[in-house]
Amino acid sequence: MTKPSAPKRHLPTSPFKAPVAPPLKEFAVGDQVTHDMYGLGRVIGIEDGIAAFVDFGSVQQRILSPYTKMSKL
């Protein structure tokens, strides 16, 4: 089965609640983070609203927003 190209829209007459958008994650230089693929790391740079540069010890990666696989510790 394929993923739909556009999210479903909420109709005002629907008896169901509208889906709530998750809050945007924000990181600052020096924050300790964990990533699903790369593991533990530390934020070493920020591009406003675009990406975060993270040092994971053995590799430095540019992680793009909305940071779905990364969380702050």
C-alpha positions as CSV (number, residue, x, y, z in Angstrom):
1,M,0.0,0.0,0.0
2,T,1.3,3.5,-0.8
3,K,1.4,6.5,1.4
4,P,-1.0,9.3,0.3
5,S,0.8,12.3,-1.2
6,A,-1.2,14.9,0.7
7,P,-2.4,14.8,4.4
8,K,-6.2,14.3,4.9
9,R,-7.9,17.6,5.6
10,H,-10.4,18.1,8.4
11,L,-13.9,19.2,7.5
12,P,-15.6,21.7,9.8
13,T,-18.8,19.6,9.9
14,S,-16.9,16.4,11.0
15,P,-17.9,15.0,14.4
16,F,-14.3,14.0,15.0
17,K,-11.6,16.2,16.4
18,A,-9.1,17.8,14.1
19,P,-5.6,16.2,14.3
20,V,-3.2,18.1,16.5
21,A,0.1,19.1,14.9
22,P,3.1,18.1,17.0
23,P,5.1,21.0,18.5
24,L,8.2,22.0,16.6
25,K,11.5,20.9,18.1
26,E,14.1,23.5,18.8
27,F,17.7,22.9,19.6
28,A,20.5,25.2,20.8
29,V,24.3,24.9,20.5
30,G,25.6,22.6,23.2
31,D,22.4,20.6,23.6
32,Q,22.9,16.9,24.1
33,V,20.7,14.9,21.8
34,T,19.9,11.3,20.7
35,H,19.2,10.2,17.2
36,D,17.5,7.0,16.1
37,M,20.3,6.2,13.6
38,Y,23.4,7.9,14.9
39,G,23.0,7.6,18.7
40,L,24.2,10.2,21.2
41,G,25.6,13.5,20.1
42,R,26.0,17.2,20.9
43,V,24.7,20.1,18.8
44,I,27.6,22.1,17.4
45,G,25.8,24.5,15.1
46,I,22.3,25.7,14.0
47,E,20.9,26.9,10.7
48,D,17.7,28.8,11.8
49,G,14.7,26.6,11.1
50,I,16.6,24.5,8.5
51,A,19.1,22.2,10.1
52,A,21.2,21.3,13.1
53,F,24.9,20.2,12.9
54,V,25.5,17.4,15.4
55,D,28.7,15.8,16.5
56,F,28.1,12.1,17.2
57,G,31.7,11.4,18.1
58,S,32.8,9.4,15.1
59,V,30.9,11.5,12.6
60,Q,29.4,15.0,12.2
61,Q,26.0,15.2,10.6
62,R,23.7,17.9,9.3
63,I,20.2,16.9,10.5
64,L,17.3,18.6,8.7
65,S,14.2,20.1,10.3
66,P,11.6,18.9,11.6
67,Y,14.0,16.5,13.5
68,T,11.6,13.6,13.6
69,K,14.3,11.1,14.5
70,M,16.2,13.3,17.0
71,S,15.3,14.3,20.5
72,K,16.8,16.4,23.3
73,L,18.1,14.7,26.4
